[in-house]
């Protein structure tokens, strides 16, 4: 990209050394400065671990297909991960895992570098929108430092959002340059296509490109068609591929409800001033989030008003219509999936949405900023200080899932996912007090639930309350746990593959130790019939069932399968040797 000297510094950049600095700074160097400054508040994430109980386990630490092998490459290219087709994200995580050997610092470093690149690209996009370099830099940093971004940067599993956004911003930048030069950008089309396979939320990007071309050439539809044809074809091809791979999951989308629109309005305000921060706090009733809804309405009204004030009635209307259409388009995938109603406005669902909002603010407000520089710069400084202060406090939330879920369950109306996650953290870290706390919270909040959800709360809570003392080896606790397992409905347990697997292992071990072979066999059969556990647990249970019933072939096969799921497991190796020495039934 040709480097351009920034001669149009405007009143916002003032005079003296500050103005001279920007006059001599090229766009590329200013973009590099934006990238370096953007990641400064997020440097502590380099010391964070994996959020194992919150998707990092499914994507990395507990992913059986994370090793960089030909078989795993084929598997990841032909299947979905957690219901979404993100093959390039999975491939990148496979490469990271091979390079960093499971060390989280490497994964976090890549996230930071990606985020720096995103900030640099956003700065260049703002420059293409004719913002002076100082204004573009200030707006880029405000956009980047918003605490809503912490979740995406600190969460390794959200590599998909970072990578797709990087490709989308790069594609948009190349497209904008091509439009200004009246040239078709094939590279922009290719990048837009690639971005889809990191995360499909970027599918509306070609629509944003059409709106940009329309703003430049409002009456030349032939030129618009020529410039946007290849990106649109790339978007259609990407959408077709995603649909072919995820049509079962896409069938779960639904119509947009008033609650979705309220969540979107809440997000609009939070893109500038987040009034509350909690990654798992559900959308409250309309009265509960009224201040946030009012803020969102004020933001939209201000953007429309600023556009008219800056550009007059005719062009201001076209500008506001274009940005409003872009905003609605990029929000559509999130709205139709209902994500605005089951989570907060964290930017893991809205990088493109917040980018449209801040670009709109920059374009519509530039003349006002130039007219009132003495008020604009202090306001930006105050906002940036608030972002940094809130971010410094909030960032630690994502250093460990125990902290993350503990923060979430502190809210009286937290979702089941938060309580479940806290108990899972206790299970994985062998902290029975957290498991017991999770059970108590489920039971305490069960009466406030309705329908099947109430039964799920009660069943899970009862299980966890008995599982915790069994983990502590409390006398008689494992026997009570075993009695519960013989009558429990596994379909009503949250995270059954984790909680039930551990519960069955403890209860079976207790019965086997006291010589109750029939009782142990009965529990093992129930576990296998209900498929209560992940691959390793079920394989181990199958081996033990075969051993206790004298079926040598089943015992050997089960423990061999357990070793495939968890290579080097000493228990499975020891039991396999015992099974191979059996002289029972075959």
Buried (B, 14 or more C-beta within 10 A) or exposed (E): EEEEEBEEBBBBBBEEEEBEBBBEBBBBEBBBBBBEBBBEBBEBBBEBBBBBBBBBBBBBBBBEBBEBEEEBBEBBBEEBBEEBBBBBBBBBBBEBBEEBEEBBEBBBBBBBBBBBBBBBBBBBBBBBBEBBBBBBBBBBBBBBBBBBBBBBBBBBBBBBBBBBBBBBBBBBBBBBBBBEEEEBBEBBBBBBBBBBBBBBBBBBBBBBBBBBBBBBBEEEEEBBEBBBEBBBBBBEBBBEBBEEBBEEBBEEEEEBEEBBBBBBBBBBBBBBBBEBBBBBBBBBEEEEBEEBBEBBEBBBEBBBBBBBBBBEEEBBBBBBBBBBBBBBBBBBBBBBBBBBBBBBBBBBBBBBBBBBBBBBBBBBBBBBBBEBBEEBBEEBEEBBEBBBEBBEEBBBBBBBBBEBBBBBBEBEEBBBBBBBBBBBBBBBBEBBEBBBBBBBBBBEBBEEBEEEEBBBBBBBBBBBBBBBBBBEEEEEBBBBBBEBBEEBEBEBBBBBBBBBBBBBBBBBBBBBEEEBEEBBBBBBEBBBEBEBBBBBBBBBBBBBBBBBBEBBEBBBBBBBBBBEBBEEBEEBEEBBEEBEEBEBEE
